[in-house]
């Protein structure tokens, strides 16, 4: 039986508390120099006030003033490194800013995904002979350090048991497995039958060729047809290409899960995203 989600209200008023927070963020960025500074820090990940001063051609006092304003609203984090002040981007703002813009602009209806899919990528259902390639690509994702909390590739029987059979996809280029995507039920309770957690992995030698875009397009369109009303996923804030890919497919940031679990002995944050299926009246 196919189940549909409750109809989303056509109009939702932005809460006053959220409006005040977003206004503070936007006010901080009303100064062009702060926009340039934030961009420079985000591009570098971490740098010093001295380096920013030289890069932007401004005085150290001016740079320090604007950096402090950015720190006050949480866009950057400051720390001392000897006599120098080190400026690091707050990874949460990489997702918080786009979410704020979406909320203010009332983007409740989510697009499916880009239609400019690569011509050389074919997406098909996973077959028995694909499992070795699937596990190899999983291993390549683990090796990046920003794909998953897993440190070892799960056994085939583990993956077979948890992935929904009709939602396991393989991307091929010239007959070679280039990536895979799968959906895992979030619960065995009937009320959550239409909610799934998504995974998309691209092989090391095929990144940057639109494989992820093709896989995610197939994943969300097949899920829509099959009546899955919510797709959700968790992504490390540092994995910005994956975040951008999911935004393009209609996912939105629900929140930042701070220090949600340890990875190689260090606490890591994740960005929790979801995509809601457009509901019908049936």
C-alpha positions in Angstrom: 0.0 0.0 0.0 1.3 3.5 -0.9 0.9 6.1 1.8 1.1 9.8 1.5 2.3 12.4 4.0 0.0 15.0 5.5 -0.5 18.0 3.4 1.9 20.9 4.2 0.2 24.2 4.9 0.4 26.7 2.1 1.5 29.5 4.5 3.8 29.3 7.5 4.7 32.5 9.3 8.4 32.9 10.2 8.7 32.7 14.0 9.8 36.0 15.6 12.8 34.5 17.3 14.1 33.1 14.0 13.4 36.4 12.3 15.5 38.3 14.9 18.4 35.9 14.5 18.4 36.1 10.8 18.2 39.9 10.9 21.3 40.0 13.1 23.1 37.8 10.6 22.2 39.8 7.6 23.0 43.1 9.5 26.5 41.8 10.2 26.9 41.2 6.5 25.6 44.6 5.4 29.2 45.8 5.4 31.0 44.7 2.2 34.3 44.3 3.9 32.8 41.7 6.3 31.5 39.8 3.3 34.9 39.8 1.8 36.5 38.8 5.0 34.1 35.9 5.6 34.6 34.7 2.1 38.4 34.7 2.6 38.2 32.8 5.9 35.7 30.3 4.5 37.9 29.7 1.4 41.0 29.2 3.6 39.2 27.3 6.4 41.5 29.0 8.9 43.9 31.9 8.7 45.3 34.8 10.8 44.3 38.4 11.2 47.7 39.3 9.8 47.2 37.3 6.7 43.8 38.8 6.1 45.1 42.3 6.6 47.7 41.7 3.9 45.3 39.9 1.6 42.7 42.6 1.7 45.0 45.6 1.9 43.5 47.1 5.0 44.9 48.1 8.4 45.2 45.6 11.2 42.8 47.6 13.4 40.2 47.7 10.6 40.6 44.0 10.0 40.4 43.2 13.7 37.2 45.3 14.1 35.3 43.5 11.3 36.6 40.1 12.3 35.3 40.7 15.8 31.9 41.6 14.4 31.8 38.4 12.5 32.8 36.5 15.6 30.0 38.1 17.6 27.3 36.6 15.5 29.1 33.2 15.2 30.3 33.3 11.6 33.9 32.8 12.6 35.8 31.5 15.7 38.8 33.2 17.1 41.8 31.6 18.9 45.2 32.6 20.0 48.3 31.1 18.3 51.2 32.7 20.1 50.9 36.4 19.6 48.7 36.0 16.5 44.9 35.8 16.4 43.8 32.8 14.3 40.4 33.1 12.5 38.5 29.9 11.6 35.2 29.6 9.8 32.3 28.3 11.8 31.3 25.3 9.7 27.7 25.6 10.9 27.3 29.0 9.1 28.0 27.2 5.8 24.6 25.6 6.1 22.9 28.1 8.4 23.2 31.0 6.0 21.6 29.1 3.0 18.8 27.8 5.3 18.2 31.4 6.6 17.8 32.7 3.1 15.4 29.8 2.1 13.3 30.4 5.3 13.0 34.2 4.7 12.1 33.7 1.0 9.4 31.2 1.9 10.9 28.3 -0.2 8.5 25.7 1.1 8.1 23.9 -2.2 11.3 22.1 -3.0 12.6 21.5 -6.5 13.3 17.9 -7.6 16.8 18.4 -8.9 18.8 19.7 -11.9 17.8 18.3 -15.2 21.2 18.8 -16.9 22.3 15.3 -16.2 25.5 13.9 -17.7 25.0 12.0 -20.9 27.7 9.4 -20.2 26.3 8.3 -16.9 23.8 5.4 -16.8 21.8 4.6 -13.6 20.3 1.2 -13.2 19.2 -1.1 -10.3 21.9 -2.8 -8.3 22.6 -6.4 -9.4 24.3 -9.3 -7.7 27.5 -8.9 -9.5 27.9 -5.3 -8.4 28.6 -5.9 -4.7 32.4 -6.0 -4.9 32.4 -2.6 -6.7 29.9 -1.2 -4.2 32.0 -2.2 -1.2 35.2 -0.9 -2.9 33.5 2.5 -3.5 32.3 2.5 0.1 35.9 2.0 1.2 37.0 4.9 -1.0 34.4 7.1 0.7 35.6 6.0 4.1 39.1 6.9 3.2 38.2 10.6 2.6 37.4 11.0 6.3 34.3 13.1 5.5 31.8 10.6 4.1 30.7 8.5 7.1 31.3 7.6 10.7 32.0 4.0 9.5 35.7 3.1 9.7 35.3 -0.3 8.1 33.1 -1.4 5.1 30.0 -3.2 6.3 29.6 -6.8 5.1 27.5 -7.4 2.1 24.8 -9.2 4.1 24.6 -6.2 6.4 24.0 -3.9 3.5 21.5 -6.2 1.8 19.5 -6.6 5.0 19.1 -2.8 5.6 18.8 -1.3 2.2 15.3 -1.2 0.6 15.5 -3.6 -2.4 13.7 -1.3 -4.8 15.9 1.6 -4.0 19.4 0.4 -4.6 21.0 2.1 -7.6 24.2 1.8 -9.6 25.8 4.5 -11.8 27.9 3.3 -14.7 30.3 5.1 -17.1 31.5 3.0 -20.1 30.3 -0.2 -18.4 32.3 0.5 -15.2 30.6 1.0 -11.8 31.2 4.6 -10.9 28.9 5.0 -7.8 25.9 3.8 -5.9 23.0 5.1 -4.0 20.6 3.4 -1.5 17.8 4.1 0.9 17.5 2.6 4.4 14.2 2.6 6.4 14.5 4.8 9.5 12.1 2.6 11.5 10.0 -0.6 11.2 7.0 1.2 12.6 4.1 1.6 10.1 3.8 5.3 10.7 7.3 5.8 9.3 6.9 3.6 6.3 7.5 6.5 4.0 10.6 7.8 5.6 14.1 6.7 4.5 17.7 7.6 5.1 19.7 8.1 1.9 23.3 7.3 1.0 25.2 8.4 -2.2 28.8 7.3 -2.9 30.9 8.1 -5.9 34.1 6.2 -6.9 37.4 8.0 -6.4 38.2 8.0 -10.1 34.8 9.4 -11.2 34.3 12.4 -8.9 33.4 15.7 -10.5 31.7 14.1 -13.5 28.1 14.4 -12.4 27.8 10.8 -11.1 26.4 12.0 -7.8 23.9 14.3 -9.6 22.7 11.4 -11.7 22.4 9.0 -8.8 20.5 11.5 -6.6 18.1 12.4 -9.4 17.2 8.7 -9.8 17.0 8.3 -6.0 14.6 11.1 -5.4 12.4 10.6 -8.4 12.1 6.9 -7.7 11.3 7.6 -4.1 8.6 10.1 -5.1 7.0 7.5 -7.4 7.1 4.9 -4.7 5.4 7.1 -2.1 8.3 7.8 0.2 7.3 11.1 1.6 10.5 12.0 3.5 14.2 11.4 2.6 16.7 12.4 5.2 20.5 12.3 5.5 23.3 13.4 7.7 26.4 15.0 6.2 29.6 16.3 7.8 29.7 20.1 7.6 33.2 19.8 5.9 31.7 17.8 3.0 30.5 20.9 1.2 30.2 19.3 -2.3 27.8 16.8 -0.9 25.8 19.5 0.9 25.5 21.5 -2.4 24.5 18.4 -4.3 21.7 17.7 -1.8 20.5 21.3 -1.8 20.1 21.1 -5.5 17.9 18.1 -5.2 15.5 19.8 -2.8 16.9 18.8 0.5 16.9 21.5 3.3 18.9 21.9 6.5 16.8 20.8 9.5 19.6 21.5 12.0 23.2 21.0 13.1 23.7 17.9 15.3 26.7 19.1 17.4 29.2 16.5 18.7 26.8 13.7 17.7 29.4 11.0 17.6 33.1 10.3 17.7 35.1 9.6 14.6 38.7 8.4 15.0 38.6 9.7 18.6 37.3 13.2 17.8 33.8 14.5 18.3 32.1 15.4 15.0 29.1 17.5 14.0 26.7 16.6 11.2 24.2 18.6 9.2 20.8 16.9 9.3 18.9 17.4 6.0 15.5 16.3 4.7 13.6 16.4 1.5 9.8 16.3 1.5 7.8 14.7 -1.3 5.1 17.0 -2.9 1.9 15.6 -1.6 -1.2 14.8 -3.7 -4.8 14.6 -2.6 -5.2 10.9 -2.7 
